[in-house]
Amino acid sequence: MASQEQIFGILAGASGPMSRVEIEEKLGEKYSSFQSQLDRWEKKGLVQNTGEHHYILTKEGREEALKKKEFSEIGEEPGLSDEQP
């Protein structure tokens, strides 16, 4: 199962919302293996489903990930989406 660090890192590196298929391809895992995690994070306000299974980190999700230093491998802080939940 993919870790929060992996999924948040992928979403942070995206230029916009990512489809579940794009996330599957980046992780090398089926959507069913991480769907419950996305649903849980969405309820916590860390991830936003922008429609039709397209996901983006919220401001709160980025702050949470930065506190855990989950973007240290990327070498830069993620940008913020104009969309808010």
N, C-alpha and C positions, 0 to 999 in steps of 0.2 A: 504494500500500500504506500502511496506517495505521502511524503511528509508535508507539513504546513510550509516548511522552508522551501521545498521544491515548488509547490503550487504557487505560493506568494511570489517567489522569485520569477517564475514564468509570467504571472500576471503583471508584475511590476515592470518587466522588460518589454511588455507589449505596448504598441502605440495607441491602442484603443481596446475595446472589449474583445475578448477571445471566445471563439465558439468552443463547445465541448470537444469537437473533432480536433481543433488545433491544440487544445490542452492534451488530449489523448496522444496526439503525435509527438508532442514535446516530452511527455512523461513516458511514453512507450507502454501505457496501461489503458485499459478500457474505462470508459466513463463510469460504469457501474462500480468500479473499485474506489472511486473518490467522490462520487455523487453525494453521499451522506455527509462527507466533510464539507463540501461546498454549501449544502443546505444548512448545516449547523453554523457555519461562519456567516451565512446570509442572515440567519436569525439573530446573530450577535452583532450584525451591522458591520462586519469586517469585509464582506464581499457583496457585490451587487449583481443580480441577474438583470441585465438590461433588456432582456426579451429574447425569446427563442433560444434559451440556453447559451447566451453570451455573457461572460463574466468579466468583472473588473474589480480591482481593489478599491474600497472606499478610503476616504481620508483616515478614518479610524483604523482600517486594515493596514494602511501604510505606517501609521504611527506605532501600531502593535508590532509590526514586523521590524521596524527600525529599533524599537526597544530591545528586541531579541537579536538584533544585528543580523537579520536574515538576508540583508542585501550586501553584506561585506564582500561576497565573491563577485558581485556585479561591478563594484568599484564606483558606484554613484548612487545617489538617492533617487528613488522613483519620482516621476512627475505626478501631478494630481490631475484627475479627470475633471472636466467641467460638470459632469453629471453627478448629482448627489442623490442618495436614496430617499 
